[in-house]
Amino acid sequence: MSMRLPPLPRAVGFDDAPFARRAGVRVGLAGVVCAGTRFEGLVWGHVRRDGWTATDEVCRLLVGGKFLPQLHLVLLDGLAFGGFNLVDLPRLAHTLGKPCVAVMRRPPDLDAVERALQHLSRPKARLELLRRAGPIHQRGGFTFQVQGAEPEWVEEALQRLTDTGRVPEALRLAHLIGSAVMTGESTKRA
């Protein structure tokens, strides 16, 4: 599949807000829309800590809304929100009809993740969601999993969507906004 990336790609980046470490707590979910590195809009939702609704909530925030038709790709800060509320990346890409990319700061310690999942409900189903997301790619300084596009296309898109460092602006802003909403001020690390 060869898709052409426009000069100014539009993306939405989702990151969870800080949350209490209690089981089942509501976790804020910020979705920031950027054209290139310029902020254009915001959606806000919630998931449950270690729940099962992350995929549905991202879809709820975008399907039928004004932003989805404008987007070229959907970025996630990793595959999980609120602990281990995992996104079904292939289902998300299919439902939205857009490439969906889970961006990571570094490759995950899969053994540690698998051990952590054993302490949660339905660990095998959670592990299957991780596997369904596909291989982990390291390209152009970015680490990511993708459904709905080729890794080369994603690498170019991430470069165009990143101002400085290795965090696309939509994800950086989603992190800052989520932190500010929940704690009263933004934090440095995105």
Sequence and secondary structure as in RCSB ss.txt:
>XXXX:A:sequence
MSMRLPPLPRAVGFDDAPFARRAGVRVGLAGVVCAGTRFEGLVWGHVRRDGWTATDEVCRLLVGGKFLPQLHLVL
LDGLAFGGFNLVDLPRLAHTLGKPCVAVMRRPPDLDAVERALQHLSRPKARLELLRRAGPIHQRGGFTFQVQGAE
PEWVEEALQRLTDTGRVPEALRLAHLIGSAVMTGESTKRA
>XXXX:A:secstr
      SS EEEEEEE    SSTT EEEEEEEEEETTEEEEEEEEEEETT S HHHHHHHHHTTSSSGGG SEEE
EESSEETTTEE  HHHHHHHHTS EEEEESS   HHHHHHHHTTSSSHHHHHHHHHHT   EEETTEEEEEESS 
HHHHHHHHHHT SSTTS HHHHHHHHHHHHHHHSS  S  
